């Protein structure tokens, strides 16, 4: 199958990882993939496949949204007309092109699938005010124009349905992890590197919605042992405001953004506990990767993260009392290593049951086939 993938390669975020992992896996299964993305002269990101690429011009791009140039629409349309793929798959990037794409594909008679990543709050899909609510309100009228929209959980599907997106157009395909790459393995050198007996890890953006300050304050108030260390991996707009919490005096180390995937895997394998205190999420790939590496995971019940951990696969935190809960739980996980062992095993098993990349791709291939058959039937009906 010839697939035109529209997504992001930078700056690093969950959307970027999603595009990289899915396109790699589709190529491995023998599909032809062309990648259309907002690009400029920059260092090639880690572990990307070599495929035909189309650069879309832009004025500005960030981890959250992208502003294309006026020329981008023409470049996109002409590129799709030249490529003539069997199907177009857009990993939506909060860009104005997302709203024009259905019209372009309709004119070119190309089937169109989208993955809608935008995070949301907790159970009942009650969004916090601000960017997330605006994004859902903005996208809902347009998502019905796509042949299919992929979301990560039933909660997200229900939410979009309430906003008017036809339920028959919404498919649930959770994020998946390559279990042959992310798996438990002893990494004693990491504890030697940080002179630690117990290692706790956060990996993600340093942005308000990630709620890292709550974790850092809880760590400080819990008065952890000198042999327990907290590693913060990532970068973002709150980096400078969080700097007072970093330092050997507190046992907190900020490692910044790490581009090398193998180093990130090493950190996950070497840590004892993975913590994600977010206020909103979609379905965190970092959480799934930590679970696949057999880590005990603590995460808030936002987006689909609570669904991933429910039933004992991890500890589900309330967004309303994150700091107080962590202040109690951090010393427990420090002093009772058997807890991390049991939860880590359960986390790995949950990934094997529900969240492997292989199953993800199988479901995606079936969705592509379903959309193509539906399109073919529609054309036959019109001809009749």
C-alpha positions in Angstrom: 0.0 0.0 0.0 1.2 3.5 -0.8 0.7 5.8 2.2 1.3 9.6 2.3 2.0 10.4 6.0 1.7 14.0 7.1 3.2 14.7 10.5 6.2 16.1 12.4 9.8 15.2 12.8 10.7 18.1 15.1 10.7 19.6 17.7 10.6 16.4 19.8 7.3 15.6 21.4 4.8 12.6 21.5 3.5 13.4 18.1 7.0 13.1 16.6 7.6 9.8 18.3 4.2 8.5 17.1 5.0 9.4 13.5 8.5 7.9 13.7 7.4 4.6 15.2 4.3 4.1 13.0 6.1 4.9 9.7 9.0 2.7 10.6 6.7 -0.2 11.4 4.6 0.4 8.2 7.9 0.3 6.1 8.9 -2.9 7.9 5.6 -4.5 6.7 6.4 -3.7 3.1 4.2 -0.6 2.6 5.5 2.4 0.7 5.6 5.6 2.8 6.1 9.2 1.8 6.6 11.7 4.6 5.3 15.2 4.3 6.3 17.5 7.2 7.2 21.0 8.1 11.0 21.0 7.6 14.0 23.2 7.5 17.8 22.7 7.5 18.4 20.9 10.7 20.1 17.8 12.1 18.4 14.6 11.1 16.5 13.3 14.2 17.3 10.0 15.7 16.2 6.6 14.2 14.1 7.9 11.3 13.7 5.7 8.3 14.8 6.8 4.8 11.8 7.5 2.7 10.6 10.0 0.1 10.1 13.3 1.9 8.3 16.5 1.1 9.1 19.7 3.0 6.2 22.0 3.8 7.2 25.6 4.3 6.3 27.2 7.7 6.6 30.5 9.6 6.8 29.0 13.1 6.6 25.6 14.7 6.7 24.4 18.3 5.9 21.3 20.3 2.3 22.5 20.5 1.3 24.1 17.1 2.6 25.0 13.7 2.0 28.1 11.5 2.5 27.3 7.8 3.3 29.8 5.1 0.6 30.7 2.5 2.5 28.6 0.0 2.3 25.5 2.1 -1.3 24.6 0.9 -0.2 24.6 -2.7 2.9 22.6 -2.0 0.8 20.0 -0.1 -1.8 19.7 -2.8 0.7 19.4 -5.7 2.7 16.9 -3.7 -0.3 14.6 -3.0 -1.4 14.9 -6.7 2.1 13.8 -7.8 2.5 11.0 -5.2 -1.0 9.6 -5.8 -1.0 7.5 -2.6 -3.6 4.9 -1.9 -4.4 6.6 1.4 -3.4 9.8 3.3 -2.7 9.7 7.0 -2.4 12.9 8.9 -1.0 12.9 12.4 -2.7 16.2 13.3 -0.3 18.9 14.4 -2.5 21.8 15.5 -1.9 23.5 12.1 -4.3 25.4 9.8 -3.5 22.8 7.2 -5.4 20.2 9.3 -8.6 22.0 8.4 -7.9 22.4 4.6 -6.7 18.8 4.2 -10.1 17.2 3.8 -11.0 19.6 1.0 -7.6 18.9 -0.8 -8.1 15.1 -0.5 -11.7 15.3 -1.7 -10.6 17.2 -4.8 -7.9 14.6 -5.5 -10.2 11.7 -4.6 -7.8 10.4 -1.9 -9.0 8.6 1.3 -8.0 10.5 4.4 -7.3 9.2 7.9 -6.3 11.4 10.9 -4.8 10.7 14.3 -6.1 13.2 16.9 -3.6 13.5 19.7 -4.8 16.6 21.6 -4.8 15.8 25.4 -7.7 16.1 27.8 -8.2 16.0 31.5 -9.8 13.1 33.5 -12.6 10.6 33.6 -15.9 11.9 32.2 -13.6 13.8 29.7 -14.0 17.1 31.6 -11.5 19.4 29.9 -9.7 22.1 31.7 -10.2 25.5 30.2 -7.6 26.8 27.8 -5.7 25.4 24.9 -7.1 21.8 25.2 -10.8 22.9 25.3 -10.3 25.3 22.4 -8.6 22.6 20.3 -11.5 20.2 20.8 -14.0 22.9 20.0 -12.1 24.0 17.0 -11.5 20.5 15.5 -14.8 18.8 16.2 -16.7 20.4 13.2 -13.9 19.4 10.8 -13.1 15.8 12.0 -16.3 14.5 10.5 -14.9 15.4 7.1 -12.1 12.8 7.5 -12.9 9.2 6.5 -11.7 8.0 9.9 -10.3 9.7 13.0 -8.1 7.6 15.3 -8.1 8.3 19.0 -6.5 6.5 21.9 -9.3 5.7 24.2 -13.1 5.2 24.7 -13.1 8.4 26.8 -11.8 10.5 24.0 -14.2 8.9 21.5 -17.2 9.7 23.7 -16.0 13.2 24.1 -15.7 13.9 20.4 -19.1 12.2 19.9 -20.7 14.6 22.3 -19.1 17.4 20.3 -20.9 16.2 17.1 -18.2 14.0 15.5 -20.0 11.0 14.0 -19.1 8.0 16.2 -18.9 5.7 13.1 -16.0 7.9 11.9 -14.0 7.5 15.1 -11.7 4.5 15.6 -9.9 3.6 18.8 -6.3 2.5 18.3 -4.1 3.1 21.4 -0.5 4.0 21.2 1.8 1.0 21.0 5.4 0.2 22.1 8.1 -1.8 20.3 8.5 -4.5 23.0 11.7 -5.8 21.3 13.3 -2.4 21.9 11.7 -1.4 25.2 12.1 -4.3 27.6 13.4 -4.8 31.2 17.2 -5.2 31.5 19.6 -4.7 34.4 21.4 -1.3 34.1 23.6 -1.1 37.3 25.9 1.5 35.7 23.1 4.1 35.9 22.9 3.9 39.7 26.7 4.1 39.8 26.6 7.2 37.6 24.4 9.0 40.1 25.6 7.3 43.2 22.1 6.1 44.0 20.4 3.1 45.6 17.0 4.2 44.3 16.3 6.1 41.1 13.0 8.0 40.3 12.4 9.3 36.8 10.3 11.9 35.0 10.6 12.1 31.3 8.6 14.7 29.3 8.2 18.4 28.6 8.7 21.1 31.2 5.4 22.8 30.6 2.5 23.9 32.9 0.2 21.0 31.9 2.9 18.4 32.9 2.7 19.6 36.5 6.4 18.9 37.2 6.5 21.5 40.0 4.1 19.4 42.1 6.5 16.4 41.8 9.5 18.6 42.7 7.8 20.1 45.7 6.6 16.7 46.9 10.1 15.3 46.6 11.5 18.2 48.6 8.8 17.9 51.3 9.2 14.1 51.5 12.8 14.5 52.7 14.1 11.6 50.7 17.2 9.7 51.7 20.5 11.0 50.2 20.8 7.7 48.3 17.5 8.3 46.5 17.8 10.5 43.3 15.2 12.0 41.0 16.1 12.4 37.3 14.2 15.0 35.2 14.6 14.4 31.5 13.2 17.0 29.1 13.0 20.7 28.3 10.4 23.4 27.9 9.2 26.9 28.9 9.3 26.2 32.7 12.9 25.1 32.8 14.2 28.3 34.4 11.4 28.6 36.9 12.1 25.1 38.1 15.8 25.5 38.5 15.6 26.3 42.2 14.5 22.7 42.8 17.5 21.1 41.0 20.8 20.3 42.7 22.7 17.6 44.6 21.4 19.1 47.9 17.9 17.9 46.9 19.0 14.8 45.0 17.4 16.2 41.9 19.2 16.1 38.5 18.0 17.9 35.4 19.4 16.1 32.4 17.8 18.3 29.8 16.5 17.1 26.4 18.1 13.8 25.3 17.9 13.1 21.6 19.5 9.7 21.6 16.9 7.1 22.0 19.2 4.4 23.4 20.2 6.8 26.2 16.5 7.4 27.0 15.9 3.6 27.1 18.9 3.2 29.4 17.4 5.7 31.8 14.1 3.9 31.8 15.7 0.5 32.4 17.9 1.9 35.2 15.2 3.7 37.1 13.1 2.1 39.8 10.0 4.3 39.5 8.6 6.4 36.7 6.4 9.4 37.6 4.0 11.3 35.4 2.0 14.0 37.3 0.3 15.6 34.3 -2.9 17.7 34.4 -3.8 16.7 30.8 -2.6 13.9 28.5 -3.7 12.0 25.4 -2.0 8.6 25.9 1.6 9.1 27.1 4.1 7.2 25.0 6.7 7.9 27.8 4.4 6.1 30.2 4.0 3.1 27.9 7.7 2.9 27.3 8.4 2.9 31.0 5.8 0.2 31.6 7.4 -1.9 28.7 10.7 -1.6 30.5 9.1 -3.1 33.6 9.1 0.1 35.8 6.7 0.8 38.6 4.6 3.7 37.3 2.7 6.5 39.1 0.6 8.7 36.8 -2.5 10.9 37.1 -5.9 9.8 35.9 -5.9 12.1 32.8 -6.4 11.3 29.2 -6.1 7.5 28.8 -3.3 7.2 31.3 -5.6 6.1 34.1 -7.1 3.5 31.8 -3.7 2.1 31.1 -2.8 1.7 34.8 -6.2 0.6 36.1 -6.6 -2.8 37.7 -3.2 -2.8 39.4 -0.8 -2.1 36.5 0.4 1.0 38.3 -0.6 3.7 40.8 -3.3 6.1 39.6 -3.0 9.6 41.1 -5.7 12.3 41.5 -4.9 15.6 39.8 -6.4 17.4 42.7 -4.0 16.0 45.3 -0.9 15.1 43.3 1.6 16.7 45.6 0.2 15.3 48.9 -0.1 11.8 47.3 3.5 11.8 46.1 4.7 13.1 49.4 3.3 9.9 50.9 4.2 7.5 48.1 7.7 8.5 47.3 9.1 7.3 50.7 7.1 4.1 50.4 8.7 3.3 47.1 12.1 4.2 48.5 11.8 2.0 51.5 10.0 -1.0 50.0 11.7 -2.1 46.8 9.5 -5.2 46.6 6.6 -2.8 45.6 8.5 -1.6 42.5 9.3 -5.2 41.5 5.7 -6.3 41.7 4.3 -3.2 39.9 7.0 -3.4 37.3 6.0 -6.9 36.4 2.3 -6.0 36.2 3.2 -3.0 34.0 5.1 -5.1 31.5 2.3 -7.6 31.4 -0.2 -4.9 30.7 1.8 -3.7 27.7 2.1 -7.2 26.3 -1.7 -7.6 26.7 -2.9 -4.3 25.2 -0.2 -1.9 23.9 2.3 -3.5 21.6 3.3 -1.6 18.5 2.8 -4.8 16.4 -0.9 -5.0 17.4 -1.2 -1.3 16.8 0.0 -1.6 13.2 -2.3 -4.6 12.5 -5.3 -2.6 13.6 -4.1 0.3 11.5 -3.7 -1.9 8.4 -7.3 -3.2 8.9 -8.6 0.4 9.2 -6.8 1.4 6.0 -8.4 -1.6 4.2 -11.8 -0.8 5.6 -11.6 2.8 4.4 -10.5 1.8 1.0 -13.3 -0.7 0.7 -15.8 1.9 1.8 -14.5 4.4 -0.7 -14.7 1.7 -3.5 -18.3 0.9 -2.5 -19.3 4.5 -2.6 -17.9 4.9 -6.1 -19.7 1.9 -7.3 -22.9 3.1 -5.8 -22.5 6.5 -7.5 -21.8 4.8 -10.8 -25.0 2.7 -10.4 
